[in-house]
């Protein structure tokens, strides 16, 4: 009986990295649970081996089932928790992408503009986006796409060095950012 449960524990030590969620980086806790279960099974097997005359088969089997049940409950709850955390992290990354990418593009545009007045306008636009709400929703995704497109267009216009077009583009982007922020803040 003990050998069967010990082999099950060893198999779970080997399978734990495979069944763990790939997105979540903290796999250590689940692996530690499996290693502790294996160690308990090993110690219990040695105790049963040395105390074979005192232990009844029913008692050994009952304790093995209890150890395995507790292990499986801990393992499954940890896997579910890790999966929920991985999903939350993935959602957070998606929400952060708009702000992070837009801010980076605007910082680059700011660095290539020779005109100080326009540089300050782009810097203000950068801070408006950088301080915008991070969360996103379907209602503002259209605005986010438009903003992203306009920022790419702004980069091209800066290459042309047309101050009027640059100013108009900055105003248009700012309007869309404010509209996006208003929608998100009203929720």
VOGU-3710 file (C-alpha; in Angstrom, 3 decimals, decimal comma):
1> xxxxxxxxxx> 0,000/0,000/0,000  2,735/2,464/0,983  4,717/1,807/-2,185  1,696/2,624/-4,328  1,084/5,942/-2,566  4,812/6,744/-2,642  4,863/6,159/-6,400  1,784/8,370/-6,754  3,568/11,120/-4,755  6,681/10,826/-6,932
11> xxxxxxxxxx> 4,573/10,933/-10,099  2,873/14,104/-8,847  6,278/15,702/-8,163  7,157/15,005/-11,786  3,785/16,140/-13,181  3,356/19,312/-11,115  5,457/21,526/-13,426  3,478/20,193/-16,404  0,001/20,843/-14,971  0,918/24,262/-13,596
21> xxxxxxxxxx> -0,410/27,310/-15,445  2,169/28,523/-17,949  1,246/32,209/-17,651  1,830/32,610/-13,927  5,489/32,738/-12,973  5,217/31,672/-9,314  5,151/27,916/-9,729  7,239/27,343/-6,621  4,342/27,057/-4,186  2,631/24,295/-6,155
31> xxxxxxxxxx> 5,884/22,424/-6,588  6,641/22,778/-2,856  3,238/21,288/-2,030  4,087/18,245/-4,156  7,556/17,935/-2,653  6,201/18,114/0,914  3,599/15,472/0,066  6,346/13,232/-1,337  8,463/13,755/1,805  5,512/12,921/4,071
41> xxxxxxxxxx> 4,812/9,770/2,060  8,480/8,754/2,236  8,640/9,292/6,008  5,337/7,508/6,520  6,502/4,555/4,431  9,672/4,273/6,514  7,647/4,423/9,742  5,315/1,701/8,511  8,299/-0,394/7,406  9,894/-0,252/10,871
51> xxxxxxxxxx> 6,629/-0,513/12,795  5,007/-3,147/10,578  4,038/-5,311/13,542  2,075/-2,508/15,254  0,306/-1,000/12,194  -2,837/-2,533/10,776  -3,488/-2,425/7,040  -6,746/-0,517/7,528  -5,029/2,163/9,621  -2,212/2,564/7,084
61> xxxxxxxxxx> -4,644/2,747/4,178  -6,863/5,278/6,010  -3,925/7,540/6,783  -2,679/7,283/3,208  -6,079/8,286/1,868  -6,233/11,218/4,292  -2,737/12,401/3,276  -3,630/12,106/-0,401  -6,957/13,906/0,026  -5,351/16,811/1,887
71> xxxxxxxxxx> -2,623/16,984/-0,760  -5,104/17,000/-3,640  -7,242/19,676/-1,967  -4,192/21,885/-1,423  -2,886/21,248/-4,928  -6,174/21,970/-6,684  -6,880/25,106/-4,641  -3,365/26,371/-5,332  -3,702/25,636/-9,061  -7,033/27,472/-9,200
81> xxxxxxxxxx> -5,600/30,431/-7,307  -2,551/30,585/-9,577  -4,798/30,410/-12,644  -6,948/33,274/-11,355  -3,833/35,346/-10,689  -2,486/34,577/-14,167  -5,765/35,705/-15,752  -5,747/38,895/-13,698  -2,143/39,619/-14,686  -2,914/39,047/-18,365
91> xxxxxxxxxx> -5,900/41,403/-18,196  -3,778/44,009/-16,407  -1,070/43,769/-19,083  -3,633/44,303/-21,838  -5,030/47,324/-20,024  -1,551/48,783/-19,526  -0,497/48,390/-23,148  -2,374/51,413/-24,480  -0,950/53,830/-21,908  2,546/52,356/-22,068
101> xxxxxxxxxx> 2,780/52,287/-25,879  1,221/55,706/-26,385  3,448/57,278/-23,739  6,553/55,758/-25,282  5,637/57,001/-28,767  4,961/60,512/-27,484  8,261/60,609/-25,583  10,041/59,663/-28,795  8,138/62,305/-30,780  8,993/64,876/-28,133
111> xxxxxxxxxx> 12,668/64,036/-28,478  12,711/64,632/-32,258  10,771/67,913/-32,361  13,178/70,859/-32,771  10,629/73,562/-31,834  10,454/74,186/-28,046  6,843/75,402/-28,129  5,694/72,233/-29,905  7,917/70,118/-27,684  6,052/71,499/-24,638
121> xxxxxxxxxx> 2,694/70,713/-26,264  3,778/67,118/-26,920  5,092/66,911/-23,361  1,685/68,047/-22,031  0,029/65,465/-24,265  2,416/62,843/-22,903  1,450/63,680/-19,318  -2,237/63,636/-20,215  -1,923/60,090/-21,549  0,526/58,993/-18,888
131> xxxxxxxxxx> -1,844/60,062/-16,108  -4,936/58,641/-17,813  -6,886/55,792/-16,216  -5,172/52,494/-16,921  -8,314/50,424/-17,115  -10,013/50,081/-20,447  -13,315/48,813/-21,779  -14,986/48,099/-25,091  -16,593/51,549/-25,217  -13,222/53,320/-25,371
141> xxxxxxxxxx> -11,375/50,869/-27,604  -12,453/52,842/-30,684  -10,962/56,009/-29,174  -7,774/54,165/-28,242  -7,343/52,941/-31,810  -7,936/56,429/-33,181  -5,481/57,922/-30,688  -2,866/55,355/-31,629  -3,360/56,072/-35,333  -3,184/59,834/-34,767
151> xxxxxxxxxx> 0,025/59,480/-32,739  1,585/57,512/-35,615  0,404/60,225/-38,006  1,862/62,868/-35,683  5,248/61,205/-35,960  5,040/61,467/-39,767  3,904/65,105/-39,608  6,813/65,947/-37,302  9,104/64,635/-40,038  7,533/67,152/-42,421
161> xxxxxxxxxx> 8,158/69,931/-39,847  4,771/71,613/-40,477  4,022/73,468/-37,228  0,354/74,132/-38,032  -0,393/70,483/-38,835  1,517/69,370/-35,751  -0,515/71,709/-33,515  -3,791/70,594/-35,087  -2,843/66,935/-34,649  -1,936/67,474/-30,988
171> xxxxxxxxxx> -5,288/69,186/-30,360  -7,156/66,323/-32,047  -5,291/63,701/-29,999  -5,927/65,643/-26,798  -9,662/65,825/-27,522  -9,846/62,059/-28,024  -7,810/61,367/-24,889  -10,068/63,609/-22,837  -13,150/61,925/-24,299  -11,690/58,480/-23,454
181> xxxxxxx> -10,818/59,582/-19,930  -14,269/61,097/-19,386  -15,965/57,844/-20,390  -13,717/55,793/-18,129  -14,095/58,128/-15,164  -17,869/58,174/-15,505  -18,025/54,397/-15,052
//
